[in-house]
């Protein structure tokens, strides 16, 4: 079985962060592991508080996984402080995993900040160059590049600017734009578009986490990057289409829709 490791924050309400990542890995048939960088007390409506793990504990969690288990892909999400970023970057350099998908999480779905604004420079200098794939949404791409994004051409300019900062591939997500949900992948030479009909729902908690984890899952399974992004786009679109009206705010996506619809294959979960 292929494996994937998520390094991110924990969402106690289950829709985003580590919890969404592990659900996504499982939905793809990938064995999921986790390194908790921050514990976030949040729900579908608000972020109540954040407690960051000590940098040395982050490092020890990463060591515990890599010294024992082969890691086929790594997904990195919320890194709230420069010290967290330094710890993760150091271990990524040490272990050099083949696939690293980084979602530069800056805000929760309800707009609450999840990254110290003073940490963005460290993100750009220390973490971003380690990404095989970086998956910013439009507000995050604007923060990283300083480019105001109002069109597909602007998305392409931002993707190219981020690529020049050192990461190997960039997917600028268009979920915050008008019209269809169009994402732009830049591989350093050409642009590739991934389009899906926009689904009108408020229940999109954890979509960025889910999308990046789906990309990591498909890379772990051996798909090339374009196919991995295409499959991830299809997966997250289905999860949004069948999102769950759980909670009083932005509900979660449905990570296991296909499983819940079709059930387990006959014989699974039995000793027969």
C-alpha positions as CSV (number, residue, x, y, z in Angstrom):
1,X,0.0,0.0,0.0
2,X,1.2,3.5,-0.9
3,X,1.7,6.0,2.0
4,X,1.3,9.7,2.5
5,X,2.2,12.0,5.4
6,X,0.4,15.2,6.3
7,X,2.2,17.9,8.2
8,X,-0.4,20.4,9.3
9,X,-2.8,21.8,11.9
10,X,-5.5,19.7,13.6
11,X,-9.2,20.7,13.1
12,X,-11.2,19.4,16.0
13,X,-14.5,19.8,14.0
14,X,-13.2,17.3,11.4
15,X,-13.7,19.2,8.2
16,X,-10.2,20.6,7.5
17,X,-6.6,20.2,8.4
18,X,-5.1,16.9,9.5
19,X,-8.6,15.3,9.8
20,X,-9.5,16.2,6.2
21,X,-6.1,15.1,4.9
22,X,-6.4,11.7,6.5
23,X,-9.9,11.2,5.2
24,X,-8.7,12.1,1.7
25,X,-5.8,9.7,1.9
26,X,-8.1,6.9,3.0
27,X,-10.6,7.7,0.2
28,X,-7.8,7.2,-2.3
29,X,-6.7,3.9,-0.8
30,X,-3.5,5.5,0.6
31,X,-2.2,4.8,4.1
32,X,-2.2,8.1,5.9
33,X,0.2,9.4,8.6
34,X,0.3,12.8,10.4
35,X,2.5,15.3,12.1
36,X,0.5,17.8,14.1
37,X,2.1,21.3,13.9
38,X,-0.7,23.2,15.6
39,X,-3.9,22.3,17.6
40,X,-6.7,24.5,16.4
41,X,-9.9,24.9,18.4
42,X,-12.3,25.6,15.6
43,X,-15.7,24.7,14.2
44,X,-17.6,25.6,11.0
45,X,-18.2,29.1,12.2
46,X,-15.0,30.3,14.0
47,X,-11.5,29.7,15.2
48,X,-11.5,30.0,19.0
49,X,-7.8,29.5,19.7
50,X,-4.5,28.0,18.3
51,X,-1.8,26.2,20.2
52,X,1.4,25.5,18.3
53,X,3.6,22.5,19.0
54,X,7.2,23.1,20.0
55,X,9.5,23.0,17.0
56,X,11.5,20.1,18.5
57,X,8.3,18.1,18.9
58,X,7.4,18.7,15.3
59,X,10.9,17.5,14.3
60,X,10.5,14.4,16.5
61,X,7.2,13.5,14.9
62,X,8.7,13.7,11.4
63,X,11.7,11.7,12.5
64,X,9.4,9.0,14.0
65,X,7.7,8.5,10.6
66,X,10.7,8.7,8.3
67,X,13.0,6.4,10.3
68,X,10.5,3.6,10.2
69,X,8.1,4.0,7.2
70,X,8.6,4.6,3.5
71,X,6.8,7.9,2.6
72,X,5.5,8.1,-1.0
73,X,4.2,11.7,-0.7
74,X,4.1,14.5,1.8
75,X,1.3,17.1,2.1
76,X,2.1,20.2,4.1
77,X,-0.7,22.5,5.3
78,X,-1.0,25.0,8.1
79,X,2.4,26.3,9.3
80,X,1.5,29.2,11.6
81,X,4.9,30.5,12.8
82,X,8.4,31.0,11.4
83,X,9.8,28.5,14.0
84,X,7.3,25.8,12.7
85,X,8.4,26.5,9.2
86,X,12.1,26.3,10.0
87,X,11.6,22.9,11.8
88,X,9.6,21.4,8.9
89,X,12.0,22.8,6.2
90,X,15.0,21.3,8.0
91,X,13.5,17.8,8.1
92,X,12.3,18.0,4.5
93,X,15.9,18.8,3.4
94,X,17.2,15.9,5.6
95,X,14.8,13.2,4.3
96,X,14.2,14.6,0.8
97,X,10.8,12.9,0.1
98,X,10.0,12.4,-3.6
99,X,6.7,14.3,-3.7
100,X,6.0,17.4,-1.5
101,X,2.6,19.2,-2.0
102,X,2.4,22.4,0.0
103,X,-0.9,24.2,0.6
104,X,0.2,27.7,2.0
105,X,-2.8,28.0,4.4
106,X,-3.2,31.5,5.6
107,X,-6.8,31.8,6.5
108,X,-9.7,29.6,7.7
109,X,-12.8,29.4,5.6
110,X,-14.5,32.0,7.8
111,X,-11.6,34.4,7.3
112,X,-9.8,33.9,10.6
113,X,-6.0,34.1,10.2
114,X,-4.1,30.8,10.6
115,X,-0.6,32.1,9.7
116,X,1.3,34.9,11.5
117,X,1.6,37.7,8.9
118,X,5.2,38.1,9.9
119,X,5.8,34.5,8.8
120,X,5.1,35.0,5.1
121,X,8.7,36.0,4.4
122,X,10.0,32.7,6.0
123,X,7.4,30.8,4.0
124,X,8.8,32.3,0.8
125,X,12.4,31.8,1.7
126,X,12.5,28.5,3.5
127,X,9.4,26.5,2.6
128,X,8.3,27.4,-0.8
129,X,11.5,26.3,-2.6
130,X,10.9,22.7,-1.2
131,X,7.6,22.4,-2.9
132,X,7.2,20.0,-5.8
133,X,3.7,21.5,-6.1
134,X,2.4,24.6,-4.4
135,X,-1.4,25.1,-4.3
136,X,-2.3,28.7,-3.3
137,X,-5.8,30.1,-3.7
138,X,-6.1,33.6,-5.1
139,X,-5.8,35.5,-1.8
140,X,-2.7,33.4,-0.9
141,X,-1.2,33.9,-4.4
142,X,-1.8,37.7,-4.0
143,X,-0.1,37.7,-0.6
144,X,2.9,35.7,-1.9
145,X,3.5,37.7,-5.1
146,X,2.0,41.1,-4.4
147,X,0.0,40.7,-7.7
148,X,-3.6,41.7,-7.7
149,X,-5.5,38.9,-9.4
150,X,-8.7,39.7,-11.3
151,X,-8.4,37.5,-14.4
152,X,-7.0,34.3,-15.7
153,X,-4.0,36.2,-17.1
154,X,-3.3,37.5,-13.7
155,X,-3.5,33.9,-12.3
156,X,-0.9,32.9,-14.9
157,X,1.3,35.9,-14.0
158,X,1.1,35.0,-10.3
159,X,1.8,31.3,-11.0
160,X,4.9,32.2,-13.0
161,X,6.1,34.6,-10.3
162,X,5.7,31.9,-7.7
163,X,7.6,29.4,-9.9
164,X,10.5,31.8,-10.1
165,X,10.7,31.8,-6.3
166,X,11.9,28.2,-6.4
167,X,9.1,25.7,-6.4
168,X,8.8,23.2,-9.2
169,X,5.1,23.5,-10.1
170,X,2.3,25.9,-9.1
171,X,-1.4,25.4,-9.1
172,X,-3.2,28.7,-8.6
173,X,-6.8,27.8,-7.5
174,X,-9.7,29.8,-8.8
175,X,-12.3,29.0,-6.2
176,X,-12.4,32.7,-5.0
177,X,-13.0,34.0,-8.6
178,X,-16.3,34.4,-10.4
179,X,-17.6,32.0,-13.0
180,X,-16.4,28.4,-13.2
181,X,-13.9,27.0,-10.7
182,X,-10.8,27.3,-12.9
183,X,-7.4,26.3,-11.7
184,X,-4.1,27.0,-13.5
185,X,-1.1,24.7,-13.3
186,X,2.3,26.1,-14.4
187,X,5.2,23.7,-14.8
188,X,7.9,26.2,-15.7
189,X,7.2,25.9,-19.4
190,X,3.5,25.8,-20.1
191,X,0.2,26.4,-18.5
192,X,-2.6,23.8,-18.0
193,X,-6.2,24.6,-17.1
194,X,-8.5,22.5,-15.0
195,X,-12.1,23.6,-15.1
196,X,-15.2,22.6,-13.2
197,X,-18.7,24.0,-12.8
198,X,-18.9,26.2,-9.7
199,X,-21.2,24.6,-7.1
200,X,-23.3,27.0,-5.2
201,X,-23.0,26.0,-1.6
202,X,-21.7,27.5,1.6
203,X,-20.4,24.1,2.8
204,X,-16.8,24.3,1.5
205,X,-14.9,24.0,4.8
206,X,-11.6,22.3,4.2
207,X,-11.7,22.3,0.4
208,X,-8.1,23.5,0.1
209,X,-6.8,20.9,2.5
210,X,-8.8,18.2,0.6
211,X,-7.6,19.3,-2.9
212,X,-3.9,19.3,-1.9
213,X,-4.2,16.0,-0.1
214,X,-5.9,14.5,-3.2
215,X,-3.0,15.7,-5.4
216,X,-0.5,14.1,-2.9
217,X,-2.5,10.9,-2.8
218,X,-2.5,10.6,-6.6
219,X,1.2,11.3,-6.8
220,X,1.8,8.6,-4.2
221,X,-0.2,6.3,-6.4
222,X,2.2,6.9,-9.3
223,X,0.2,9.3,-11.5
224,X,2.0,12.0,-13.4
225,X,1.4,15.6,-12.2
226,X,-1.2,16.6,-14.7
227,X,-3.2,13.5,-14.2
228,X,-2.8,13.8,-10.4
229,X,-4.3,17.3,-10.5
230,X,-7.1,16.3,-12.9
231,X,-8.1,13.4,-10.6
232,X,-7.8,15.6,-7.5
233,X,-10.0,18.3,-9.1
234,X,-12.6,15.7,-10.0
235,X,-12.5,14.3,-6.4
236,X,-12.8,17.6,-4.6
237,X,-15.6,18.7,-7.0
238,X,-17.6,15.6,-6.1
239,X,-16.9,16.2,-2.4
240,X,-18.2,19.8,-2.7
241,X,-21.2,18.7,-4.8
242,X,-22.2,16.4,-2.0
243,X,-21.0,18.5,0.9
244,X,-22.6,18.1,4.3
245,X,-24.9,20.6,6.1
246,X,-23.1,19.9,9.4
247,X,-22.7,22.8,11.8
248,X,-24.0,26.4,11.8
249,X,-21.4,27.9,9.5
250,X,-19.5,26.5,6.5
251,X,-20.1,22.8,6.6
252,X,-17.5,20.2,5.4
253,X,-17.1,18.5,2.1
254,X,-18.1,14.8,1.7
255,X,-14.7,13.0,1.6
256,X,-16.3,9.5,1.3
257,X,-19.3,10.1,-0.9
258,X,-18.4,7.3,-3.3
259,X,-17.9,4.9,-0.5
260,X,-21.1,5.8,1.3
261,X,-23.1,5.6,-2.0
262,X,-21.7,2.3,-3.1
263,X,-20.8,0.6,0.2
264,X,-17.8,-1.6,0.8
265,X,-17.1,-4.4,-1.7
266,X,-18.5,-7.8,-0.7
267,X,-16.3,-9.5,1.7
268,X,-14.5,-6.4,2.9
269,X,-14.4,-6.0,6.7
270,X,-14.9,-9.8,7.2
271,X,-12.6,-12.7,7.8
272,X,-14.0,-14.6,4.9
